[in-house]
Amino acid sequence: MTQTSGKLNYAWLINGLPYAHWQGQPPGFGRPIHPTRRVLDAPPVHEFASPVGGTYPPWFDPAYWNEGVKPRLDLKAHARALLRNTRHLLVEIILRRQIAVFTAGLALAMLGRRRWPLLIEPGPSWMLLLPALAAFVMYSLIHVENRFVAPFIVLMWLGILSALTVPARTEVKRAAEAILVAAAVGVMLPSITAHTLELLTNPRLGGGEYSEWRIADGLHKAGVKPGDHVAVVGFSLGAYWARLAQVRIVAEICAERPRPPWNCGGEQHAIRDFWVASPDTKDQVYAAFRRAGARAVVAGSVGDVRLVGGGVVLPDEWLRIPGTSYFVYFLDR
């Protein structure tokens, strides 16, 4: 029986199990029925060419690879998550990102005839507020992201602003209109400014050194073809370049974050261990990648491992992708 999304997210975000390559660690959370295959231990190489498809199979169907996991109730971890998520929701999302609307609401309340209408006369506004508050509580128990709560932020402000009333005097109405216009400008201006600066500094919307389209384009120019299977030394959960290049990741060496939830079931220094390994060890890794069906290996800077200007010396066979700190190595040449 496959795991539900709720069980997996609880295991990842509360119990701290790895997002990918769970091999049954730590003990007490069940045993994987069909995990990704660890084909080399030092450095750890995981292979997952079959039976799941997709650009990155461990994340295309995590329920399959994590079947057998048994999340455990952890009240202390719940309390830490609740505090962390509540702070993120109130400070990062509502106050910092919505400060213009928050200020406008206070200003309109001061102009209004009733300072605390939501508390004094609960009414239709609560039809908007209650779903928003329920969603905030639900997400705060496990994990909060901007995209999760965005529609409920809208409901919250609609509920609050719809409860505010101002006197019908012309000068007060004009002041209220000015406040709302200022709030709209305050919400939009930071995003407009940021995107304008990005367009001016990078007309092709690259967005920086690690632009995914630039990596994909560079791979094609180097000789990687759509449909090729590749291996990765780095962080595949964010490898959007693979989708753009239309390649399939079938094996990888990945490294952990310093604290849970972990990226994967490797070791924290696995990537650095690969780069400092002996030529014989690297040959074993390349052989494991070939057995998985990979035609090329793609590597990028991850964590404290910087492939450009970071002290890591790559052999000449590794080709740098222009304009990035990513490299490709062909296993069939």
KEGULUM-67872 format. One record per residue (C-alpha): residue in one letter; chain; x, y, z. Coordinates in Angstrom, 3 decimals. Example, Ala and Ser with C-alpha at 12.3 -4.5 7.8 and 13.67 -1.06 7.14 Angstrom:
<sites>
res;chain;x;y;z
A;A;12.300;-4.500;7.800 $
S;A;13.670;-1.060;7.140 $
</sites>
This chain:
<sites>
res;chain;x;y;z
M;A;0.000;0.000;0.000 $
T;A;1.501;3.315;-1.015 $
Q;A;1.958;6.141;1.452 $
T;A;-0.373;9.129;1.493 $
S;A;0.907;12.654;0.995 $
G;A;0.067;13.443;4.618 $
K;A;2.181;10.586;5.971 $
L;A;5.132;11.471;3.781 $
N;A;5.082;15.138;4.703 $
Y;A;4.852;14.260;8.382 $
A;A;7.799;11.899;8.033 $
W;A;9.859;14.499;6.173 $
L;A;8.964;17.701;7.993 $
I;A;8.306;16.500;11.552 $
N;A;10.303;13.264;11.863 $
G;A;13.170;14.595;9.720 $
L;A;13.441;11.681;7.281 $
P;A;15.269;12.374;3.984 $
Y;A;13.324;13.597;0.978 $
A;A;15.115;11.084;-1.237 $
H;A;17.025;7.811;-0.817 $
W;A;15.480;6.762;2.477 $
Q;A;17.087;3.418;3.257 $
G;A;15.405;2.806;6.622 $
Q;A;17.404;5.307;8.663 $
P;A;17.002;6.243;11.455 $
P;A;15.577;3.077;13.047 $
G;A;12.022;3.033;14.279 $
F;A;10.280;4.451;11.207 $
G;A;9.632;1.230;9.303 $
R;A;11.546;-0.400;6.481 $
P;A;11.473;0.625;2.807 $
I;A;9.877;-1.959;0.546 $
H;A;11.587;-0.824;-2.652 $
P;A;14.062;2.018;-1.986 $
T;A;16.464;3.512;-4.459 $
R;A;19.506;1.263;-4.829 $
R;A;22.711;2.231;-3.040 $
V;A;25.314;0.782;-5.372 $
L;A;28.414;2.326;-3.789 $
D;A;29.121;3.333;-0.194 $
A;A;32.160;5.613;-0.350 $
P;A;31.167;8.008;-1.723 $
P;A;27.479;7.020;-1.600 $
V;A;26.012;6.449;-5.072 $
H;A;22.275;5.871;-5.472 $
E;A;20.769;4.441;-8.651 $
F;A;17.086;4.623;-9.631 $
A;A;16.884;4.015;-13.371 $
S;A;13.832;1.778;-12.946 $
P;A;10.963;1.120;-12.483 $
V;A;9.721;4.716;-12.039 $
G;A;10.044;7.213;-14.886 $
G;A;10.184;10.972;-14.912 $
T;A;12.960;13.551;-15.011 $
Y;A;13.980;12.744;-11.433 $
P;A;12.294;9.474;-10.395 $
P;A;12.754;9.805;-6.585 $
W;A;10.657;12.974;-6.647 $
F;A;8.378;11.977;-9.541 $
D;A;6.817;9.272;-7.340 $
P;A;8.105;9.580;-3.759 $
A;A;5.249;7.395;-2.503 $
Y;A;6.731;4.406;-4.342 $
W;A;10.286;4.821;-3.070 $
N;A;9.135;5.539;0.493 $
E;A;6.572;2.764;0.773 $
G;A;6.952;1.186;4.191 $
V;A;7.670;4.365;6.130 $
K;A;5.846;4.662;9.464 $
P;A;5.730;8.228;10.805 $
R;A;5.768;8.667;14.564 $
L;A;3.933;11.306;16.593 $
D;A;6.493;13.743;17.979 $
L;A;4.996;16.470;20.173 $
K;A;8.304;18.281;20.693 $
A;A;8.960;18.434;16.964 $
H;A;5.362;19.603;16.485 $
A;A;5.904;22.428;18.973 $
R;A;9.118;23.501;17.231 $
A;A;7.385;23.387;13.849 $
L;A;4.426;25.398;15.163 $
L;A;6.687;28.138;16.553 $
R;A;8.814;28.227;13.394 $
N;A;5.836;28.289;11.042 $
T;A;3.869;30.831;13.067 $
R;A;6.851;33.179;13.064 $
H;A;7.310;32.739;9.320 $
L;A;3.616;33.364;8.681 $
L;A;3.280;36.435;10.886 $
V;A;6.676;38.082;10.340 $
E;A;7.898;37.040;6.896 $
I;A;4.597;36.755;5.025 $
I;A;2.027;39.012;6.691 $
L;A;4.137;41.809;8.208 $
R;A;7.113;42.119;5.851 $
R;A;5.375;41.267;2.599 $
Q;A;2.008;42.773;3.475 $
I;A;3.162;45.773;5.478 $
A;A;1.454;48.198;3.087 $
V;A;-1.940;46.514;3.464 $
F;A;-1.432;46.121;7.210 $
T;A;-0.694;49.842;7.555 $
A;A;-3.651;50.728;5.348 $
G;A;-5.949;48.627;7.518 $
L;A;-4.804;50.428;10.655 $
A;A;-5.237;53.814;8.975 $
L;A;-8.762;52.972;7.797 $
A;A;-9.656;51.704;11.260 $
M;A;-8.546;55.041;12.735 $
L;A;-10.712;56.876;10.189 $
G;A;-13.680;54.627;10.828 $
R;A;-16.561;55.096;13.143 $
R;A;-15.971;51.719;14.798 $
R;A;-12.394;50.929;15.746 $
W;A;-12.842;47.211;16.396 $
P;A;-15.828;46.161;14.254 $
L;A;-14.769;42.531;13.923 $
L;A;-14.821;42.089;17.692 $
I;A;-17.798;44.270;18.519 $
E;A;-20.176;43.090;15.785 $
P;A;-19.128;39.784;14.208 $
G;A;-20.888;39.475;10.893 $
P;A;-20.471;38.426;7.271 $
S;A;-16.778;39.328;7.359 $
W;A;-16.146;36.235;9.446 $
M;A;-17.322;34.107;6.507 $
L;A;-14.072;35.183;4.859 $
L;A;-11.886;35.255;7.950 $
L;A;-12.701;31.820;9.363 $
P;A;-11.479;29.796;6.339 $
A;A;-8.310;31.906;6.259 $
L;A;-7.595;31.400;9.964 $
A;A;-8.334;27.684;9.697 $
A;A;-5.852;27.365;6.826 $
F;A;-3.172;29.274;8.757 $
V;A;-3.542;26.930;11.732 $
M;A;-3.575;23.823;9.521 $
Y;A;-0.384;24.714;7.660 $
S;A;1.392;26.012;10.765 $
L;A;1.205;22.569;12.348 $
I;A;3.475;21.095;9.661 $
H;A;4.893;23.548;7.113 $
V;A;4.159;27.019;5.743 $
E;A;5.147;28.378;2.341 $
N;A;4.021;31.557;0.643 $
R;A;2.312;29.665;-2.184 $
F;A;0.311;27.567;0.269 $
V;A;-1.299;30.473;2.101 $
A;A;-1.467;33.097;-0.681 $
P;A;-5.213;32.691;-1.410 $
F;A;-6.017;32.707;2.294 $
I;A;-4.040;35.930;2.780 $
V;A;-6.411;37.476;0.225 $
L;A;-9.436;36.137;2.129 $
M;A;-8.051;37.501;5.386 $
W;A;-7.592;41.025;4.042 $
L;A;-10.979;40.960;2.305 $
G;A;-12.586;39.956;5.581 $
I;A;-10.808;42.663;7.577 $
L;A;-11.251;45.484;5.064 $
S;A;-14.899;44.644;4.387 $
A;A;-15.639;45.124;8.085 $
L;A;-14.222;48.639;8.173 $
T;A;-16.536;51.602;7.641 $
V;A;-15.741;55.278;7.259 $
P;A;-18.001;58.315;7.601 $
A;A;-19.754;59.466;4.440 $
R;A;-18.093;62.879;4.541 $
T;A;-16.321;63.697;1.275 $
E;A;-12.938;64.487;2.818 $
V;A;-12.907;61.207;4.769 $
K;A;-13.854;59.186;1.696 $
R;A;-11.055;60.825;-0.280 $
A;A;-8.584;60.018;2.493 $
A;A;-9.733;56.395;2.485 $
E;A;-9.333;56.178;-1.291 $
A;A;-5.832;57.629;-1.050 $
I;A;-4.927;55.079;1.624 $
L;A;-6.104;52.189;-0.560 $
V;A;-4.210;53.480;-3.594 $
A;A;-1.057;53.833;-1.491 $
A;A;-1.515;50.266;-0.214 $
A;A;-1.871;48.913;-3.758 $
V;A;1.280;50.730;-4.853 $
G;A;3.115;49.505;-1.755 $
V;A;2.220;45.894;-2.542 $
M;A;3.143;46.030;-6.228 $
L;A;6.167;48.330;-6.195 $
P;A;8.739;45.918;-4.672 $
S;A;7.914;43.179;-7.205 $
I;A;7.839;45.583;-10.155 $
T;A;11.174;47.085;-9.102 $
A;A;12.829;43.691;-8.639 $
H;A;11.643;42.373;-12.016 $
T;A;12.597;45.609;-13.794 $
L;A;16.120;45.450;-12.398 $
E;A;16.358;41.809;-13.458 $
L;A;15.309;42.676;-17.001 $
L;A;17.806;45.519;-17.176 $
T;A;20.712;43.437;-15.886 $
N;A;19.816;40.241;-17.744 $
P;A;17.598;40.731;-20.826 $
R;A;17.358;36.958;-21.368 $
L;A;15.813;36.464;-17.928 $
G;A;18.745;34.340;-16.846 $
G;A;18.479;35.473;-13.268 $
G;A;22.061;34.754;-12.222 $
E;A;24.947;32.376;-12.406 $
Y;A;22.829;29.274;-11.798 $
S;A;20.227;30.002;-14.450 $
E;A;18.526;26.733;-15.335 $
W;A;18.000;27.591;-19.006 $
R;A;21.679;28.418;-19.373 $
I;A;22.701;25.042;-17.948 $
A;A;20.273;23.194;-20.236 $
D;A;21.419;25.152;-23.279 $
G;A;25.053;24.525;-22.405 $
L;A;24.449;20.800;-22.040 $
H;A;22.908;20.629;-25.505 $
K;A;25.806;22.563;-27.006 $
A;A;28.284;20.221;-25.283 $
G;A;26.639;17.191;-26.864 $
V;A;23.945;16.031;-24.442 $
K;A;20.833;15.087;-26.407 $
P;A;17.164;15.163;-25.381 $
G;A;16.250;11.758;-23.982 $
D;A;19.752;11.042;-22.650 $
H;A;20.191;9.525;-19.204 $
V;A;22.524;11.452;-16.906 $
A;A;23.991;11.151;-13.423 $
V;A;24.381;14.067;-11.006 $
V;A;26.957;15.063;-8.429 $
G;A;24.994;17.693;-6.575 $
F;A;21.413;18.586;-5.709 $
S;A;18.887;16.912;-8.011 $
L;A;15.755;18.038;-6.166 $
G;A;16.281;21.492;-7.660 $
A;A;17.642;20.365;-11.021 $
Y;A;15.151;22.199;-13.218 $
W;A;17.789;22.248;-15.924 $
A;A;17.168;18.516;-16.411 $
R;A;13.550;19.138;-17.361 $
L;A;14.532;21.949;-19.703 $
A;A;17.215;19.798;-21.326 $
Q;A;14.730;16.888;-21.607 $
V;A;17.128;14.453;-19.950 $
R;A;16.473;11.869;-17.251 $
I;A;18.493;11.616;-14.040 $
V;A;19.137;7.946;-13.218 $
A;A;21.836;8.089;-10.507 $
E;A;23.469;10.597;-8.189 $
I;A;25.808;11.497;-5.371 $
C;A;24.029;13.923;-3.077 $
A;A;24.882;15.581;0.211 $
E;A;22.810;16.273;3.297 $
R;A;21.879;19.564;4.811 $
P;A;23.503;20.101;8.225 $
R;A;20.154;19.470;9.939 $
P;A;16.773;17.868;9.108 $
P;A;14.723;17.647;7.007 $
W;A;17.503;16.041;4.998 $
N;A;17.859;16.391;1.234 $
C;A;18.681;12.758;0.685 $
G;A;20.001;9.604;2.291 $
G;A;23.653;10.372;1.675 $
E;A;26.276;11.900;3.959 $
Q;A;26.831;15.570;4.669 $
H;A;30.237;15.607;2.967 $
A;A;29.522;13.112;0.184 $
I;A;30.073;15.570;-2.649 $
R;A;33.378;16.847;-1.288 $
D;A;34.438;13.248;-0.675 $
F;A;33.905;12.541;-4.362 $
W;A;36.021;15.462;-5.569 $
V;A;38.943;14.650;-3.268 $
A;A;38.776;10.894;-3.917 $
S;A;41.547;8.994;-5.664 $
P;A;41.360;8.348;-9.421 $
D;A;40.544;4.685;-8.703 $
T;A;37.577;5.676;-6.524 $
K;A;36.320;8.087;-9.163 $
D;A;36.578;5.305;-11.749 $
Q;A;34.377;3.137;-9.515 $
V;A;31.827;5.932;-9.349 $
Y;A;31.875;6.394;-13.130 $
A;A;31.451;2.635;-13.587 $
A;A;28.406;2.694;-11.275 $
F;A;26.939;5.564;-13.284 $
R;A;27.498;3.656;-16.535 $
R;A;25.760;0.568;-15.151 $
A;A;22.783;2.789;-14.323 $
G;A;22.627;3.769;-17.990 $
A;A;23.983;7.306;-17.671 $
R;A;25.714;8.806;-20.690 $
A;A;27.035;11.890;-18.907 $
V;A;27.602;13.255;-15.398 $
V;A;26.517;16.781;-14.464 $
A;A;28.031;18.512;-11.427 $
G;A;27.403;21.865;-9.794 $
S;A;28.392;23.857;-6.733 $
V;A;26.536;22.690;-3.630 $
G;A;26.905;23.968;-0.076 $
D;A;30.559;24.532;0.780 $
V;A;31.752;22.830;-2.418 $
R;A;32.469;25.527;-4.996 $
L;A;33.606;24.218;-8.354 $
V;A;34.690;27.661;-9.571 $
G;A;37.075;29.608;-7.359 $
G;A;36.570;27.252;-4.441 $
G;A;39.731;25.210;-4.473 $
V;A;38.310;22.169;-6.271 $
V;A;40.469;21.206;-9.237 $
L;A;38.565;19.368;-11.965 $
P;A;40.312;17.164;-14.525 $
D;A;40.400;18.356;-18.118 $
E;A;37.753;15.789;-19.123 $
W;A;35.158;17.837;-17.236 $
L;A;33.761;20.527;-19.548 $
R;A;32.535;23.752;-18.009 $
I;A;29.120;24.981;-19.107 $
P;A;29.758;28.598;-20.161 $
G;A;28.318;31.279;-17.915 $
T;A;27.694;28.882;-15.016 $
S;A;29.594;26.965;-12.363 $
Y;A;28.268;23.655;-13.724 $
F;A;30.353;21.016;-15.484 $
V;A;29.634;17.938;-17.591 $
Y;A;31.656;14.748;-18.012 $
F;A;30.861;12.278;-20.779 $
L;A;31.036;8.617;-19.807 $
D;A;31.003;7.350;-23.411 $
R;A;34.054;9.247;-24.668 $
</sites>
